[in-house]
Amino acid sequence: MLVRRARSVGLVDDARYESLFRQLSARGWNRAEPGHVPLEKPRAFRKMAELLYGTDIDRLAAAAGWSTAVTRDVLAQHAAADELPIERAGRPSVGNIAYLRPRAV
């Protein structure tokens, strides 16, 4: 998709576009992207629910107009505090996170 977008906005010409697609095909990336991206579980919604309702799922369900089953399902899709990576030196200890240096002004 990035290669197609680069071509559509004029960042790469036709020859470079074809060259990039050949490279993708040679690596097999035109059929499946490299690596596995794990399912993300955002934290914000669950933290808000915990702050407002604690562990009372029935109150949250009533306030949202959901059944208890739907509420449990929604909460399961959001990270609980104990599911977060452990921070060391201000950075999560997860091996697949790339840290970027601050941009120089």
Secondary structure in CASP SS format (residue, H / E / C, confidence):
PFRMAT SS
TARGET T0000
AUTHOR 0000-0000-0000
METHOD secondary structure of the structure
MODEL  1
M C 1.00
L H 1.00
V H 1.00
R H 1.00
R H 1.00
A H 1.00
R H 1.00
S H 1.00
V C 1.00
G C 1.00
L C 1.00
V C 1.00
D C 1.00
D H 1.00
A H 1.00
R H 1.00
Y H 1.00
E H 1.00
S H 1.00
L H 1.00
F H 1.00
R H 1.00
Q H 1.00
L H 1.00
S H 1.00
A H 1.00
R C 1.00
G C 1.00
W C 1.00
N C 1.00
R C 1.00
A C 1.00
E C 1.00
P C 1.00
G C 1.00
H C 1.00
V C 1.00
P C 1.00
L C 1.00
E C 1.00
K C 1.00
P C 1.00
R C 1.00
A H 1.00
F H 1.00
R H 1.00
K H 1.00
M H 1.00
A H 1.00
E H 1.00
L H 1.00
L H 1.00
Y H 1.00
G C 1.00
T C 1.00
D C 1.00
I H 1.00
D H 1.00
R H 1.00
L H 1.00
A H 1.00
A H 1.00
A H 1.00
A H 1.00
G C 1.00
W C 1.00
S C 1.00
T H 1.00
A H 1.00
V H 1.00
T H 1.00
R H 1.00
D H 1.00
V H 1.00
L H 1.00
A H 1.00
Q C 1.00
H C 1.00
A C 1.00
A C 1.00
A H 1.00
D H 1.00
E H 1.00
L C 1.00
P C 1.00
I C 1.00
E E 1.00
R E 1.00
A C 1.00
G C 1.00
R E 1.00
P E 1.00
S C 1.00
V C 1.00
G C 1.00
N C 1.00
I C 1.00
A C 1.00
Y C 1.00
L C 1.00
R C 1.00
P C 1.00
R C 1.00
A C 1.00
V C 1.00
END
